[in-house]
Amino acid sequence: MTERGADIHRVFHDVERAASAGPAVEFLRAVEAAPSVLAYRTRLEEHLAPVAGETVLDVGCGAGHHAAAIAAARAAADAPGPVVGMDRPRMLEEAADRYGDAVRWLPGAAEAMPLEDDSVDAVYAERVLMYVDDAVDVVAEMARVRRPGGRVALFELDYASMVLGGDPKTADEVLGVVCGTVACDRMGRALGRLLTDAGVLVVEQAPFAMPIPPPVWASAVRAPVEEAVADGRLDAGRVAAWFDAVEAPGAYPGSVTGVLACGR
Ligand SMILES: C[S@@+](CC[C@H](N)C(=O)[O-])C[C@H]1O[C@@H](n2cnc3c(N)ncnc32)[C@H](O)[C@@H]1O
């Protein structure tokens, strides 16, 4: 396996089988302070609002930035309580190296969480469901482990909503390739239904327009498109002209809709 940007999605799907978690961790660190990420995280945290003693669970916590930030904010606000970050063991090594034991790093699969029924007060997952084989199973697990009435939040990108410039025919072909890199390219719009079917009362669904900054463009657009050119799925000359146009000064940089769904 090469370590080109396109492989980041494969790593997020199954980090244990990847040659290295490194590029995926670098990607998460590159976007963790993006204004568009901070915007939805602020709203997500307002919904979770844990009081002292409550347990918060981050499902698919990745490199651990958000779970660690929540633990620090709780300590500063004098509302301490357990914060649990759950992910595959390899990803948690990175999180523990960087953030130590402010968070309880719990290895496990989101489809079968190593947690008791009704054992957490607030649970969330960000940019995880679009990578799993069966989001219904994961949301059912989130509903199982939260106590009755506990808060739930999901945030997912909806890749099929991506807005790209350039000539429309090539843009549509590029979008098709990009959407093929995630297990579900319409996850954002599916969140409310997933929560409802799991018995969670949806209280808010908020769309967020997410610009595509350079690290995301490189890994989520350029790399899979170059791979499609290399294996003959896209025409090299047309794609090169398209990149010239959409990366030129003044061109629209691209955007995608992310959806935050909150329930209780
Ligand atoms: C795009 S990253 C997002 C990480 C973090 N939530 C964030 O917003 O920065 C997706 C994460 O989901 C994890 N993941 C994917 N499928 C999983 C599964 N079935 N069980 C547990 N974690 C999973 C990956 O290992 C990866 O860390």
The ligand as an SDF file (V2000), in Angstrom:
LIG
                    3D

 27 29  0  0  0  0  0  0  0  0999 V2000
  -11.9950   10.7560   10.2350 C   0  0  0  0  0  0  0  0  0  0  0  0
  -11.4440   10.0260   11.7320 S   0  0  0  0  0  0  0  0  0  0  0  0
  -12.2610   11.1060   12.9020 C   0  0  0  0  0  0  0  0  0  0  0  0
  -11.5980   11.1340   14.2370 C   0  0  0  0  0  0  0  0  0  0  0  0
  -12.2300   12.0860   15.2530 C   0  0  0  0  0  0  0  0  0  0  0  0
  -13.5960   11.7150   15.5370 N   0  0  0  0  0  0  0  0  0  0  0  0
  -12.1700   13.5190   14.7730 C   0  0  0  0  0  0  0  0  0  0  0  0
  -13.2330   14.1010   14.4730 O   0  0  0  0  0  0  0  0  0  0  0  0
  -11.0650   14.0740   14.7160 O   0  0  0  0  0  0  0  0  0  0  0  0
  -12.3980    8.5280   11.8450 C   0  0  0  0  0  0  0  0  0  0  0  0
  -12.0550    7.7000   13.0800 C   0  0  0  0  0  0  0  0  0  0  0  0
  -13.0280    6.6540   13.2180 O   0  0  0  0  0  0  0  0  0  0  0  0
  -12.3500    5.4800   13.6460 C   0  0  0  0  0  0  0  0  0  0  0  0
  -13.1620    4.3250   13.2880 N   0  0  0  0  0  0  0  0  0  0  0  0
  -13.5840    3.9880   12.0450 C   0  0  0  0  0  0  0  0  0  0  0  0
  -14.3140    2.8580   12.1080 N   0  0  0  0  0  0  0  0  0  0  0  0
  -14.3430    2.4770   13.4140 C   0  0  0  0  0  0  0  0  0  0  0  0
  -14.9460    1.3960   14.1210 C   0  0  0  0  0  0  0  0  0  0  0  0
  -15.6750    0.4860   13.4810 N   0  0  0  0  0  0  0  0  0  0  0  0
  -14.7770    1.3240   15.4610 N   0  0  0  0  0  0  0  0  0  0  0  0
  -14.0420    2.2690   16.1100 C   0  0  0  0  0  0  0  0  0  0  0  0
  -13.4630    3.3260   15.5050 N   0  0  0  0  0  0  0  0  0  0  0  0
  -13.6070    3.4150   14.1730 C   0  0  0  0  0  0  0  0  0  0  0  0
  -11.0290    5.5400   12.8940 C   0  0  0  0  0  0  0  0  0  0  0  0
  -10.0470    4.6960   13.4620 O   0  0  0  0  0  0  0  0  0  0  0  0
  -10.6950    7.0200   12.9780 C   0  0  0  0  0  0  0  0  0  0  0  0
   -9.9320    7.3130   14.1120 O   0  0  0  0  0  0  0  0  0  0  0  0
  1  2  1  0
  2  3  1  0
  2 10  1  0
  3  4  1  0
  4  5  1  0
  5  6  1  0
  5  7  1  0
  7  8  2  0
  7  9  1  0
 10 11  1  0
 11 12  1  0
 11 26  1  0
 12 13  1  0
 13 14  1  0
 13 24  1  0
 14 15  1  0
 14 23  1  0
 15 16  2  0
 16 17  1  0
 17 18  1  0
 17 23  2  0
 18 19  1  0
 18 20  2  0
 20 21  1  0
 21 22  2  0
 22 23  1  0
 24 25  1  0
 24 26  1  0
 26 27  1  0
M  CHG  2   2   1   9  -1
M  END
$$$$
